[in-house]
Amino acid sequence: MSVKMIAVDVDGTLLGPDGRVSGRNVAAIKAAERAGVHVVVATGRRHCYAMKVLRELGMREESALISSNGTVTRTIGEARLLDRTLLPVETARWLCGHVEEFRNALVLTFDKVGPDGEDKRGALVVEHLEELHASIGKWMTANEPYTAHVRPLEMALESESPIQMMLCGTIERMRRAEARLLEHPGVSAVGVTPLRRSDVRREGWNGSEEWPVGADAALHRTEYPERDLSIVDILPAGCSKGAALLRLAEQGGVGVEEIAAIGDNWNDVSMLEVAGTGVLMGNAPDDLKGMAVEKGWRVGLRHDEDGVAEALERLGI
């Protein structure tokens, strides 16, 4: 069956090591659109930050951009809101306390996108700067115009719900943060096949911490071993690139077997799993490549070898 919808990740997939989309990848995306294929960009970046690199592609204005790992979907052209899920304020407040040891690595993200696709200051809120500048300095500098420094973080939650929370740091530290979060039955892991709550070991959970009624959250991990950097996104329960992609496919009358997904990291697994055809980039972490063999995904070329273009060409697009 032919491919009618393609989902493409941004960092480590569509973008090369220089942070730009190669001419060959741009040509491949445009060729897919001319062939009538729905091209969906699915990224962990928030909408505004993704558009910094997508504007140059000249994609169709009605094309969908899934941002913040699936919490928000907007059109690329007029930033028209198609779908959004907020993290309840009570849940976000609880989580700020639950990760107390890691608060210096915590960022809150709010959806403040205007009609022009731009954010305003306060889209990102941090309590501490030093640790974040040490781990994601370039990102912090690029996003300074949108970042508010609020102490304590909970003050930013007095009148607005975030779309996500983000922890950044070394791989070892972020794995400890992830383990801390998963101690609680209200938090689930997403990024491999979503775990049932009973599947997660919670040795540290003793039921002593109050959890907001009906609250749930999901974790998405992205790792860059060559930089010793890991990002753990805390999202509203049920949010993922895969879930957002399925909703778009259903609305467009596209079957799952007609979807192809291309990604390079753990936060792409949900969309690779739901797609009829999954392509993992050659620069993906080695342990994820091992999973690709088990899942039947093809491992393609690297992001510095025009891996997206090569994947689309092999799909006959």
C-alpha positions in Angstrom: 0.0 0.0 0.0 1.3 3.5 -0.8 2.3 6.0 1.8 -0.1 8.9 2.2 1.3 10.5 5.4 4.9 11.0 6.5 5.9 12.1 10.0 9.4 13.6 10.3 11.3 14.5 13.4 13.5 17.7 13.4 16.6 17.5 15.6 18.9 14.7 14.6 16.6 13.8 11.7 15.6 16.6 9.4 18.4 18.9 10.6 22.0 18.2 9.9 24.8 18.7 12.4 24.9 22.4 11.4 21.4 22.9 12.5 20.0 23.4 9.0 18.0 21.4 6.6 20.1 20.3 3.6 19.0 21.2 0.0 18.5 17.5 -0.7 16.2 17.1 2.3 14.2 20.2 1.3 13.8 18.9 -2.2 12.6 15.5 -0.9 10.0 17.2 1.3 8.7 19.3 -1.5 8.5 16.4 -3.8 6.4 14.5 -1.3 4.0 17.4 -1.0 3.7 17.6 -4.8 2.9 13.9 -4.9 0.0 14.6 -2.6 1.5 13.1 0.6 0.6 14.7 3.9 4.0 15.8 5.4 3.8 16.2 9.2 6.7 17.6 11.2 6.8 16.0 14.7 9.2 17.5 17.2 10.1 17.9 20.9 10.6 21.6 20.2 7.8 23.9 21.0 6.1 25.5 18.0 7.9 28.8 18.0 11.4 27.2 18.3 10.6 24.7 15.6 9.5 27.4 13.2 13.0 29.0 13.4 14.2 26.2 11.1 11.0 25.3 9.3 10.2 28.7 7.7 13.0 28.3 5.2 11.5 25.1 3.8 8.5 26.7 2.1 6.2 23.9 3.2 2.5 24.1 2.6 0.8 26.5 5.1 -1.8 23.9 6.0 0.8 21.3 6.8 0.7 20.2 10.5 3.4 20.7 13.0 3.2 18.5 16.1 5.2 20.2 18.8 6.3 19.7 22.4 6.3 15.9 21.8 2.6 15.8 21.0 1.0 18.3 23.4 0.3 20.9 20.7 -0.5 20.6 17.0 -0.8 23.7 14.8 -0.6 24.5 11.1 2.7 25.7 9.8 1.3 28.7 8.0 -0.9 30.8 10.3 -0.1 28.8 13.5 -3.8 27.8 13.6 -4.4 25.6 16.7 -5.6 22.1 15.8 -5.1 20.3 19.0 -3.7 21.0 22.5 -3.5 19.3 25.9 -2.6 21.2 29.1 -0.9 19.8 32.2 -3.2 20.5 35.1 -1.9 23.2 37.4 -2.4 21.0 40.4 -0.3 18.2 38.8 2.4 20.7 37.8 2.6 22.1 41.3 2.9 18.6 42.8 5.6 17.7 40.3 7.7 20.8 41.2 7.9 19.4 44.7 8.4 15.8 43.7 11.5 16.6 41.8 12.9 19.0 44.4 16.5 17.6 44.0 16.4 18.5 40.3 14.6 21.9 40.4 17.8 23.6 39.2 17.4 21.7 35.9 13.7 22.3 35.5 11.9 24.4 32.8 8.2 25.1 32.5 6.7 25.6 29.0 3.5 27.6 28.3 1.7 27.9 25.0 1.9 31.6 24.2 2.1 31.4 20.4 0.6 34.3 18.4 -0.9 34.3 14.9 2.6 34.9 13.5 3.9 31.7 15.2 6.1 33.7 17.6 6.1 33.3 21.4 6.4 36.1 24.0 8.4 36.2 27.2 7.0 33.8 29.8 6.6 31.0 27.3 9.5 29.4 29.2 9.9 29.8 33.0 13.0 28.8 35.0 13.9 29.1 38.7 17.7 28.6 38.3 19.9 29.5 35.4 23.4 28.2 36.1 22.8 24.5 35.7 20.7 24.9 32.6 23.3 27.2 31.0 25.9 24.5 31.7 23.9 21.7 30.0 22.0 23.5 27.2 23.7 26.8 27.0 23.1 27.5 23.3 19.4 26.7 23.7 19.1 29.0 26.7 20.8 31.8 24.8 18.6 31.4 21.7 15.5 31.3 23.9 16.4 34.2 26.2 13.7 36.5 24.7 11.0 34.0 25.7 12.4 33.1 29.2 11.1 34.4 32.5 13.1 33.9 35.7 10.6 33.1 38.5 11.3 32.0 42.0 9.7 29.9 43.2 8.5 28.2 40.1 5.0 27.7 41.6 4.3 31.4 41.2 4.2 30.9 37.4 1.4 28.4 37.9 -1.0 30.7 39.7 -3.1 31.5 36.7 -2.0 29.3 33.8 -1.5 25.7 33.0 1.7 24.6 31.2 1.9 22.4 28.2 5.0 20.6 29.5 7.8 20.5 32.0 11.4 19.7 31.0 14.4 18.5 32.9 17.9 18.7 31.3 21.3 17.4 32.4 23.8 14.6 32.1 22.5 11.2 31.1 23.2 9.7 34.6 21.5 12.6 36.4 18.4 12.5 34.2 18.1 8.8 34.6 18.0 9.4 38.3 15.4 12.1 37.8 13.3 9.8 35.6 13.5 7.0 38.3 12.4 9.5 40.9 9.4 10.5 38.8 8.4 6.9 38.1 8.3 6.1 41.8 4.8 7.5 41.8 1.9 5.6 40.3 0.6 8.7 38.7 3.6 9.0 36.3 4.1 6.6 33.4 6.9 6.0 30.9 6.3 6.7 27.2 8.8 6.3 24.4 9.0 2.6 24.2 5.6 0.7 24.3 3.8 2.7 27.1 4.2 0.9 30.4 1.3 -0.2 32.5 1.6 1.3 36.0 2.0 -2.2 37.4 5.1 -2.7 35.2 7.1 0.2 36.8 9.2 -0.5 39.8 8.5 2.0 42.5 10.7 0.9 45.3 10.8 4.4 46.8 7.0 5.0 46.8 5.3 4.5 50.1 2.0 6.3 49.5 3.0 9.2 51.8 2.9 11.9 49.1 -0.5 13.4 48.2 -1.3 13.2 44.5 -3.9 15.4 42.9 -7.1 13.5 42.2 -7.3 12.3 38.6 -3.9 13.6 37.7 -1.5 11.7 35.5 1.7 12.6 33.6 3.8 10.9 31.0 7.6 11.0 30.5 9.5 11.2 27.2 13.3 10.9 27.1 15.7 12.2 24.5 19.4 11.3 24.8 22.5 12.6 23.1 25.4 10.3 24.2 28.1 12.2 22.3 27.2 15.3 24.4 26.3 13.5 27.6 23.0 15.2 27.5 19.6 13.9 28.3 16.2 15.7 28.2 13.2 14.3 30.2 9.9 15.9 29.2 7.0 15.6 31.5 3.7 15.8 29.6 0.0 15.4 30.2 -1.0 11.8 30.3 -1.7 10.3 26.9 0.4 12.9 25.0 3.0 11.6 22.5 4.1 12.1 19.0 2.4 8.9 18.1 -0.9 9.8 19.6 -1.0 13.2 17.9 0.0 11.6 14.6 -2.9 9.0 14.9 -5.4 11.8 15.5 -4.2 13.7 12.4 -4.3 10.5 10.3 -7.9 9.7 11.4 -9.0 13.3 10.6 -7.4 13.0 7.1 -8.8 9.5 6.4 -5.3 7.9 6.4 -4.9 4.4 7.7 -2.0 3.4 9.9 -0.6 1.2 7.2 -0.3 4.3 5.0 1.8 6.2 7.5 5.6 6.4 7.5 7.6 7.9 10.4 11.2 8.9 10.5 13.1 9.7 13.7 16.3 9.3 15.6 15.6 9.2 19.4 13.6 7.7 22.2 10.9 10.4 22.0 10.2 9.2 18.4 9.5 5.7 19.4 5.7 6.2 19.9 5.3 7.4 16.3 7.6 4.7 14.9 5.4 2.2 16.7 2.1 3.4 15.3 3.3 3.9 11.7 3.0 1.2 9.1 6.6 2.0 8.1 9.2 3.1 10.6 12.7 4.4 9.7 15.3 5.1 12.3 18.1 7.4 11.5 21.7 6.0 11.4 22.8 8.5 14.1 20.3 7.0 16.6 21.6 5.7 20.0 23.0 2.2 19.7 20.5 0.7 22.1 17.6 2.2 20.1 19.1 0.6 16.9 18.9 -2.7 18.7 15.2 -2.1 19.3 14.7 -1.3 15.7 15.8 -4.8 14.7 13.2 -6.2 17.1 10.5 -3.9 15.9 11.1 -4.3 12.2 12.1 -0.7 11.6 14.6 0.1 8.9 17.8 1.8 10.0 18.7 4.4 7.4 21.4 6.9 6.8 22.6 9.5 9.3 21.4 13.1 9.5 24.7 14.3 8.0 24.1 12.0 5.0 20.6 13.3 4.0 18.9 10.4 5.8 15.4 11.8 5.4 15.8 12.3 1.6 17.2 8.8 1.3 14.3 7.3 3.3 11.7 9.1 1.1 13.4 8.0 -2.1 13.4 4.4 -0.9 9.7 4.7 -0.2 9.2 5.7 -3.8 8.2 9.3 -3.1 
